[in-house]
């Protein structure tokens, strides 16, 4: 890994990564104990907190900076549970080898260039580098993408689909990861084996999320009195995450055009359950489906195919995903369910998983936590 100057990244660094980039902590050498210098921008939200929780225990990471708008305070002021880390949130970020951006849509795209010019790997947890087509941003997110050249160099960060491309960023001069949304992660893991096999003729996706998926800002419709003992459908007619789902299914060889996707807000803190109701393109059997899913996920460290319908509690607090597939003999349809923790595999954990691949580290580093129950 190339050494960096000491000036704050937020002030702008105009150096560039030299040829022969190697993002491993020791730069491809044998330096024992070398660590990647990491910064987090947007450290005061839920996703920022999860990044701190995971990275502070990562054996190959040194968190050297947390950035929050107009902040100069202990991290405990925003996240009391993390006060023991001794970290503080500042208005600027020092030079880093890798940066995690946990920011509202449209923000990361405006600041990514200065990190890239400094040779920094960028893992964006917002949507700014998820979509391949620059013309999709005005439609789905209401802004014109300011960096189409960088968008062309980004990799969609779902390791189970794009592991080789993520690993290739280790020696690339530009390393940008567009971390997937929570709904697309659960949905794509549930549907990917069917899509690869050409088994999807049509699909309707019904999904549920806990309230932490809406972020930490105070909103009237997310108050306890509004959410408790209630279920609400939202994003009717086109939730933003459907763009990712359509894009990635097409990349897997299944171009369905517009997909019916209906998310729901339910009264729990964290978790995603996505159920895909699939009309198969040809006749199949449960035995064939079992074989298909077993082959797809046999070597995946974080995806488990289960025989009974999973619950979000089964993955709470972990980077694990559980996937279930069942052929309904009566209707002829296939039910494919995926469950994840929206803040871990649906956000911070998946970002760390991608970070590990980009930096030549064991994929599971910092992510060994088992689910927390009850």
C-alpha positions as CSV (number, residue, x, y, z in Angstrom):
1,X,0.0,0.0,0.0
2,X,1.3,3.4,-0.9
3,X,2.0,5.9,1.9
4,X,-0.1,9.0,2.1
5,X,0.7,12.6,2.9
6,X,-0.6,13.9,6.3
7,X,-3.0,16.6,4.9
8,X,-6.7,16.2,5.5
9,X,-8.5,14.5,2.6
10,X,-11.3,17.0,3.1
11,X,-8.9,19.8,2.1
12,X,-8.3,18.1,-1.2
13,X,-5.3,15.9,-2.2
14,X,-4.2,16.0,-5.8
15,X,-1.7,13.1,-5.8
16,X,-2.5,9.9,-7.7
17,X,-1.9,6.3,-7.2
18,X,1.3,5.1,-8.9
19,X,1.4,2.1,-11.3
20,X,1.8,-1.2,-9.5
21,X,-0.9,-0.5,-7.0
22,X,-1.3,-3.2,-4.3
23,X,-4.0,-2.5,-1.7
24,X,-2.9,-5.3,0.7
25,X,-1.9,-3.9,4.1
26,X,1.7,-4.7,3.5
27,X,1.7,-3.7,-0.1
28,X,2.3,-7.2,-1.2
29,X,5.3,-7.7,1.1
30,X,5.5,-9.8,4.2
31,X,5.1,-7.1,6.9
32,X,3.4,-8.8,9.8
33,X,0.8,-6.8,11.7
34,X,0.4,-4.1,8.9
35,X,-3.0,-2.5,8.9
36,X,-5.2,-0.6,6.5
37,X,-5.8,3.0,7.6
38,X,-9.5,3.6,7.4
39,X,-11.9,6.5,7.7
40,X,-15.7,6.7,7.9
41,X,-17.6,9.7,6.6
42,X,-21.1,9.9,8.0
43,X,-20.2,8.3,11.2
44,X,-23.2,9.5,13.3
45,X,-26.0,7.5,11.7
46,X,-27.0,3.9,12.2
47,X,-24.8,2.5,9.4
48,X,-21.9,4.6,10.6
49,X,-22.3,3.1,14.1
50,X,-22.3,-0.4,12.6
51,X,-19.1,0.3,10.6
52,X,-17.4,1.5,13.8
53,X,-18.6,-1.6,15.7
54,X,-17.3,-4.0,13.1
55,X,-14.1,-2.2,12.0
56,X,-12.9,-1.4,15.6
57,X,-12.5,-5.2,16.1
58,X,-11.1,-5.9,12.6
59,X,-7.6,-7.4,12.9
60,X,-6.2,-5.6,9.8
61,X,-7.8,-2.2,10.3
62,X,-6.8,1.0,12.1
63,X,-9.7,3.5,12.2
64,X,-7.8,6.8,11.9
65,X,-10.8,9.2,11.4
66,X,-14.5,9.6,11.8
67,X,-16.1,12.5,10.0
68,X,-19.5,14.1,10.8
69,X,-20.8,17.5,9.6
70,X,-19.7,20.3,12.0
71,X,-18.8,17.8,14.6
72,X,-16.0,17.8,17.2
73,X,-17.0,15.3,19.9
74,X,-16.5,11.9,21.3
75,X,-18.1,9.1,19.4
76,X,-20.0,8.4,22.6
77,X,-22.1,11.6,22.1
78,X,-23.7,10.0,19.0
79,X,-23.3,6.3,19.9
80,X,-23.0,5.7,23.7
81,X,-22.5,2.0,23.1
82,X,-19.2,2.8,21.2
83,X,-17.7,5.2,23.8
84,X,-15.2,2.4,24.8
85,X,-13.5,2.7,21.4
86,X,-12.0,6.1,22.4
87,X,-12.7,7.5,19.0
88,X,-13.9,11.0,18.2
89,X,-16.0,12.5,15.4
90,X,-14.4,15.5,13.6
91,X,-15.3,17.9,10.8
92,X,-12.4,16.7,8.7
93,X,-10.8,13.4,7.8
94,X,-7.0,12.6,7.8
95,X,-5.4,10.8,4.9
96,X,-6.6,7.2,4.7
97,X,-6.1,4.1,2.6
98,X,-9.8,3.3,2.4
99,X,-12.9,5.3,3.2
100,X,-16.4,4.2,3.9
101,X,-19.1,6.8,2.8
102,X,-22.4,6.5,4.7
103,X,-24.1,9.5,3.3
104,X,-27.4,10.6,1.7
105,X,-27.9,10.0,-2.0
106,X,-26.1,12.5,-4.2
107,X,-23.4,13.4,-1.6
108,X,-20.8,10.7,-2.2
109,X,-20.7,11.3,-6.0
110,X,-19.6,14.9,-5.3
111,X,-16.7,13.9,-3.0
112,X,-15.4,10.6,-4.5
113,X,-13.0,12.2,-6.9
114,X,-10.7,13.7,-4.3
115,X,-10.4,10.4,-2.5
116,X,-9.7,8.6,-5.8
117,X,-7.1,11.2,-6.7
118,X,-5.4,10.4,-3.4
119,X,-5.2,6.7,-4.2
120,X,-7.9,5.9,-1.6
121,X,-10.3,3.0,-2.0
122,X,-13.9,4.1,-1.8
123,X,-16.7,2.0,-0.4
124,X,-19.9,3.9,-0.9
125,X,-22.9,2.7,1.2
126,X,-25.3,5.1,-0.5
127,X,-26.7,4.6,-4.0
128,X,-24.3,6.9,-5.9
129,X,-22.2,4.1,-7.5
130,X,-24.7,1.2,-7.7
131,X,-26.4,1.8,-11.0
132,X,-24.6,1.1,-14.3
133,X,-26.5,3.6,-16.4
134,X,-25.9,7.3,-15.6
135,X,-29.3,8.1,-17.0
136,X,-31.0,6.2,-14.2
137,X,-29.9,8.7,-11.6
138,X,-32.3,11.5,-12.5
139,X,-35.2,9.1,-12.7
140,X,-34.6,7.2,-9.5
141,X,-32.7,9.6,-7.3
142,X,-33.5,13.0,-8.7
143,X,-30.0,14.2,-9.5
144,X,-27.6,14.2,-12.5
145,X,-24.6,12.1,-11.7
146,X,-21.5,14.4,-11.6
147,X,-18.9,11.7,-12.2
148,X,-20.0,9.4,-15.0
149,X,-16.3,8.3,-15.6
150,X,-16.0,7.1,-12.1
151,X,-19.4,5.4,-12.3
152,X,-18.0,3.4,-15.2
153,X,-15.2,2.2,-13.0
154,X,-17.3,1.2,-10.0
155,X,-18.2,-2.4,-9.0
156,X,-21.5,-3.4,-7.6
157,X,-20.6,-4.8,-4.2
158,X,-22.5,-8.0,-3.8
159,X,-19.7,-10.5,-3.4
160,X,-21.8,-13.5,-4.1
161,X,-22.3,-12.2,-7.6
162,X,-19.2,-10.1,-8.3
163,X,-16.4,-11.5,-6.2
164,X,-13.9,-11.7,-9.0
165,X,-14.5,-8.0,-10.0
166,X,-14.1,-6.9,-6.4
167,X,-10.9,-8.8,-6.0
168,X,-9.5,-7.3,-9.1
169,X,-9.7,-3.8,-7.5
170,X,-6.8,-4.8,-5.3
171,X,-4.4,-3.9,-8.1
172,X,-6.6,-1.3,-9.9
173,X,-5.7,2.3,-10.0
174,X,-9.3,3.2,-9.2
175,X,-11.2,1.3,-6.6
176,X,-14.9,2.2,-6.1
177,X,-17.5,-0.1,-4.6
178,X,-21.2,0.7,-4.8
179,X,-22.5,-1.2,-1.8
180,X,-25.9,-2.7,-2.6
181,X,-29.1,-1.6,-0.9
182,X,-30.7,-3.8,1.8
183,X,-33.7,-4.9,-0.2
184,X,-31.7,-5.8,-3.3
185,X,-29.3,-7.8,-1.2
186,X,-31.9,-10.0,0.3
187,X,-33.9,-10.2,-2.9
188,X,-31.0,-11.0,-5.2
189,X,-29.5,-13.7,-2.9
190,X,-33.0,-15.4,-3.0
191,X,-33.4,-15.1,-6.7
192,X,-29.9,-15.4,-8.2
193,X,-29.8,-19.2,-8.7
194,X,-33.1,-19.1,-10.5
195,X,-32.0,-16.2,-12.7
196,X,-28.8,-17.9,-13.6
197,X,-30.7,-21.0,-14.6
198,X,-33.2,-19.1,-16.7
199,X,-36.0,-20.3,-14.5
200,X,-37.8,-16.9,-14.0
201,X,-40.6,-16.1,-16.4
202,X,-42.1,-13.5,-14.1
203,X,-41.7,-12.5,-10.5
204,X,-43.6,-10.5,-7.9
205,X,-41.5,-9.4,-4.9
206,X,-43.0,-8.7,-1.5
207,X,-40.6,-7.4,1.1
208,X,-40.6,-6.2,4.7
209,X,-38.1,-4.0,6.6
210,X,-37.5,-2.9,10.2
211,X,-37.6,0.9,10.9
212,X,-33.8,1.3,11.1
213,X,-33.7,1.0,7.3
214,X,-35.2,4.5,7.1
215,X,-32.2,6.0,8.9
216,X,-31.8,7.9,12.2
217,X,-33.4,11.3,11.3
218,X,-36.5,12.2,13.2
219,X,-39.6,11.6,11.0
220,X,-43.3,11.8,12.2
221,X,-44.3,8.6,10.4
222,X,-41.5,6.7,12.1
223,X,-42.5,7.6,15.7
224,X,-43.3,4.7,18.0
225,X,-47.0,5.7,18.1
226,X,-47.1,5.5,14.3
227,X,-45.1,2.3,13.7
228,X,-46.1,0.1,16.6
229,X,-48.8,-2.4,16.0
230,X,-49.0,-1.4,12.3
231,X,-47.8,-2.5,8.9
232,X,-47.5,-0.1,6.0
233,X,-46.8,-0.6,2.3
234,X,-44.7,2.2,0.8
235,X,-42.8,3.0,-2.4
236,X,-45.8,1.9,-4.4
237,X,-45.3,2.2,-8.1
238,X,-41.5,2.2,-8.0
239,X,-39.3,2.0,-5.0
240,X,-35.7,3.1,-5.8
241,X,-34.2,-0.2,-5.0
242,X,-36.1,-1.9,-7.8
243,X,-33.6,-0.4,-10.3
244,X,-30.8,-2.4,-8.7
245,X,-32.8,-5.6,-8.7
246,X,-33.7,-5.2,-12.4
247,X,-30.1,-4.4,-13.3
248,X,-28.5,-7.3,-11.5
249,X,-31.1,-9.9,-12.7
250,X,-30.4,-8.7,-16.2
251,X,-26.7,-9.1,-15.6
252,X,-27.5,-12.7,-14.5
253,X,-29.2,-13.3,-17.9
254,X,-32.8,-12.7,-16.8
255,X,-34.2,-9.5,-18.4
256,X,-37.7,-9.2,-17.2
257,X,-38.3,-5.5,-17.8
258,X,-40.2,-3.7,-15.1
259,X,-40.6,-5.8,-11.9
260,X,-43.4,-5.7,-9.4
261,X,-41.7,-4.9,-6.0
262,X,-43.7,-3.9,-3.0
263,X,-41.9,-3.1,0.3
264,X,-43.5,-2.8,3.7
265,X,-42.5,-1.1,7.0
266,X,-43.1,-3.4,10.0
267,X,-42.7,-2.7,13.7
268,X,-39.3,-4.1,14.4
269,X,-35.9,-2.4,14.7
270,X,-33.8,-4.3,12.2
271,X,-34.2,-7.0,9.6
272,X,-35.2,-7.6,6.0
273,X,-37.4,-10.4,4.6
274,X,-37.9,-10.5,0.9
275,X,-40.2,-13.1,-0.7
276,X,-40.1,-13.6,-4.5
277,X,-43.2,-15.2,-6.0
278,X,-41.8,-16.7,-9.2
279,X,-43.6,-18.1,-12.2
280,X,-41.1,-20.5,-13.7
281,X,-40.2,-20.5,-17.3
282,X,-40.4,-24.2,-17.5
283,X,-41.4,-27.2,-15.4
284,X,-39.1,-28.0,-12.5
285,X,-39.1,-30.0,-9.3
286,X,-38.2,-29.4,-5.6
287,X,-35.2,-31.8,-6.1
288,X,-33.9,-29.7,-9.0
289,X,-34.3,-26.5,-7.0
290,X,-32.5,-27.9,-4.0
291,X,-29.6,-29.0,-6.1
292,X,-29.5,-25.6,-7.8
293,X,-29.4,-23.6,-4.5
294,X,-26.9,-26.0,-2.9
295,X,-24.5,-25.7,-5.8
296,X,-24.9,-21.9,-5.8
297,X,-24.1,-21.3,-2.1
298,X,-22.1,-24.4,-1.0
299,X,-18.9,-22.4,-0.7
300,X,-20.3,-19.0,0.4
301,X,-19.2,-18.0,3.9
302,X,-22.3,-15.9,4.7
303,X,-25.2,-17.6,2.8
304,X,-27.0,-20.6,4.2
305,X,-29.7,-22.5,2.3
306,X,-32.3,-23.6,4.8
307,X,-35.0,-26.3,4.7
308,X,-37.6,-24.2,6.6
309,X,-38.8,-20.7,6.1
310,X,-36.3,-18.4,7.9
311,X,-37.0,-15.5,10.2
312,X,-35.1,-12.3,10.5
313,X,-34.1,-13.2,14.1
314,X,-32.0,-16.0,12.7
315,X,-29.5,-13.5,11.3
316,X,-29.8,-10.5,13.7
317,X,-26.6,-8.6,14.3
318,X,-24.6,-10.8,11.8
319,X,-23.4,-10.7,8.2
320,X,-25.3,-13.9,7.5
321,X,-28.1,-14.4,5.0
322,X,-30.5,-17.3,5.0
323,X,-32.2,-18.4,1.8
324,X,-35.2,-20.7,1.3
325,X,-36.7,-22.0,-1.9
326,X,-39.9,-24.0,-2.3
327,X,-42.0,-25.2,-5.2
328,X,-45.7,-24.9,-4.6
329,X,-47.1,-28.0,-6.3
330,X,-50.6,-26.6,-6.2
331,X,-49.9,-23.3,-8.1
332,X,-46.8,-24.3,-9.9
333,X,-45.0,-21.2,-8.6
334,X,-41.7,-21.0,-6.8
335,X,-41.3,-19.2,-3.5
336,X,-37.8,-17.8,-2.9
337,X,-37.2,-16.1,0.5
338,X,-34.1,-14.2,1.7
339,X,-33.5,-12.8,5.2
340,X,-30.7,-10.5,6.3
341,X,-30.0,-7.9,9.0
342,X,-30.5,-4.7,7.0
343,X,-27.7,-2.9,8.9
344,X,-25.1,-5.6,8.6
345,X,-25.4,-7.8,5.5
346,X,-27.7,-5.1,4.1
347,X,-25.1,-2.3,4.8
348,X,-22.0,-2.1,7.0
349,X,-21.2,-5.9,7.1
350,X,-21.4,-6.2,3.4
351,X,-19.2,-3.1,3.0
352,X,-16.6,-4.7,5.2
353,X,-16.8,-7.9,3.2
354,X,-16.1,-6.0,0.0
355,X,-13.3,-4.0,1.8
356,X,-11.7,-7.4,2.7
357,X,-11.8,-8.5,-1.0
358,X,-10.5,-5.2,-2.3
359,X,-7.6,-5.4,0.1
360,X,-6.6,-9.0,-0.3
361,X,-7.8,-10.0,3.2
362,X,-9.7,-13.0,4.3
363,X,-13.3,-12.4,3.3
364,X,-14.6,-13.1,6.8
365,X,-12.2,-10.9,8.7
366,X,-14.1,-8.7,11.3
367,X,-17.3,-10.5,10.4
368,X,-17.2,-13.6,12.5
369,X,-20.1,-12.6,14.8
370,X,-22.9,-15.1,15.1
371,X,-26.5,-14.0,15.1
372,X,-27.9,-12.5,18.3
373,X,-31.0,-14.2,19.7
374,X,-33.4,-13.4,21.3
